[in-house]
Amino acid sequence: MNKKVQFTDWGLTDYQEAWDRQELIFNQTIAVKTDNRNNNTLLETPNQLIFVEHPHVYTLGKSGHPENLLLDEKGLKEKNATYHKINRGGDITYHGPGQIVGYPILDLDNFFTDIHLYLRTLEDAIMLTLKDYGIPSGRYPGFTGVWLDADNDRARKICAMGVRCSRWVTMHGFAFNVNTDLDYFKNIVPCGIDDKDVTSMQRELGHELNMEEVKSVLKGHISSLFQMELY
């Protein structure tokens, strides 16, 4: 039987606000699991899939290098962008309008307890979505995320990933460039990789895409691969 997962789209939401809301859901889920373990109860843990777009923001993961942000405070202000150090894996990345940011807050005990499989399954959902739009994609050996032309010197990244997992509960997730302003990536060394390009669906196809349509296609692939019933 497919696991029920609540889907919400937070629209355009400030990064800090979204992070605080994620933390709240994440901590509530951990609390249910702790209660189950300590009191031998069988309360069901909630599972959520959240889509959101953020105003211009740079985020640095806990293993990241601050020098990969190429802007000082004045430069950030000029770009109308903010900067946050956060508790996911990975280095620095950019979020902004025209990008689908996905935050699955899942208890993997309800799915499969394998963080590598979790990441690969998210990548598969992005790759299937791109395939539906005629864009071939794949993985770049040694790195997470989804890439185009990963097997040659034209390799470029279209989706970045960074997750946190504690007691098999996940937070953070992926950033999928649909109609993203790619100029903002020029102000960082994306994910700490300084010799690879970044791209978007809009750049690859030569036209702007309907965000709601892309979200719908992506949601379908995520729910199918994870055997979820979204409500």
Summary of the structure (lengths in Angstrom):
residues: 231
radius of gyration: 17.4
end to end distance: 14.7
largest distance: 56.8
contacts: 753
relative contact order: 0.19
helix: 36%
strand: 29%
